[in-house]
């Protein structure tokens, strides 16, 4: 089992990005990620492809996907920040 680390421009994945009710996601399952994608919560030219890649990785026996910004990589790997996606 392995971990995939995706570096992006934000510390955590968020739904309703740049809106007053924006919500950062700390822990997300594949089922939750699929629901957010289906509801259009992740832009196709932005976070959408990263979340799709995370789902594909987890569906092929990956253990975890961590998404965060370069400045937060060490803390995210240690579990202190970032968005952590898992199969269940």
C-alpha positions as CSV (number, residue, x, y, z in Angstrom):
1,X,0.0,0.0,0.0
2,X,1.2,3.4,-0.8
3,X,0.6,7.1,-0.3
4,X,0.2,9.7,-3.1
5,X,1.1,13.3,-2.3
6,X,-0.4,16.0,-4.5
7,X,1.0,19.5,-4.2
8,X,-1.3,22.4,-5.1
9,X,-1.8,26.1,-4.4
10,X,-3.8,25.7,-1.2
11,X,-3.2,24.2,2.2
12,X,-6.5,22.2,2.1
13,X,-9.1,21.2,-0.5
14,X,-12.3,23.3,0.0
15,X,-15.9,23.1,-1.1
16,X,-17.6,26.4,-2.1
17,X,-14.1,27.8,-2.7
18,X,-13.9,31.6,-2.5
19,X,-17.4,31.9,-1.2
20,X,-18.5,33.2,2.2
21,X,-19.5,29.7,3.3
22,X,-16.3,28.0,2.1
23,X,-15.4,24.8,4.0
24,X,-12.0,23.2,4.1
25,X,-11.9,19.5,4.0
26,X,-9.5,17.6,6.4
27,X,-10.5,14.0,5.8
28,X,-12.5,12.7,2.9
29,X,-13.5,9.2,1.7
30,X,-13.7,8.2,-1.9
31,X,-17.5,8.1,-1.7
32,X,-17.6,11.7,-0.3
33,X,-15.2,12.9,-3.0
34,X,-17.4,11.3,-5.7
35,X,-20.4,13.1,-4.3
36,X,-18.6,16.5,-4.2
37,X,-17.5,15.9,-7.8
38,X,-21.0,15.0,-9.0
39,X,-22.4,18.1,-7.3
40,X,-19.8,20.3,-9.1
41,X,-18.0,21.3,-5.9
42,X,-14.5,21.1,-7.6
43,X,-13.8,23.1,-10.8
44,X,-12.8,21.1,-13.8
45,X,-9.7,23.3,-14.5
46,X,-8.7,23.4,-10.8
47,X,-9.2,21.0,-8.0
48,X,-11.4,18.6,-10.0
49,X,-8.6,16.8,-11.8
50,X,-6.6,16.4,-8.6
51,X,-9.6,14.8,-6.8
52,X,-10.3,12.6,-9.8
53,X,-6.6,11.4,-9.7
54,X,-6.9,10.8,-5.9
55,X,-10.0,8.6,-6.4
56,X,-8.3,6.6,-9.2
57,X,-5.3,6.0,-7.0
58,X,-7.3,4.9,-4.1
59,X,-9.4,2.6,-6.3
60,X,-6.2,0.9,-7.3
61,X,-5.1,-0.1,-3.8
62,X,-3.6,3.2,-2.8
63,X,-3.8,3.7,1.0
64,X,-4.0,7.5,1.2
65,X,-3.8,10.7,-0.8
66,X,-2.6,13.9,0.8
67,X,-3.3,17.2,-1.0
68,X,-1.7,20.4,0.2
69,X,0.5,23.3,-0.8
70,X,4.4,23.1,-1.0
71,X,4.7,25.2,2.2
72,X,2.7,22.7,4.2
73,X,4.1,19.4,2.9
74,X,6.0,18.3,6.0
75,X,3.0,19.1,8.3
76,X,0.6,17.4,5.9
77,X,2.7,14.2,5.8
78,X,2.7,14.3,9.6
79,X,-1.1,14.5,9.6
80,X,-1.3,18.0,11.0
81,X,-2.8,19.7,7.9
82,X,-3.7,19.1,4.3
83,X,-6.6,17.1,3.0
84,X,-6.4,13.4,3.5
85,X,-8.4,11.1,1.2
86,X,-8.9,7.5,2.0
87,X,-10.9,4.6,0.5
88,X,-13.2,4.3,3.5
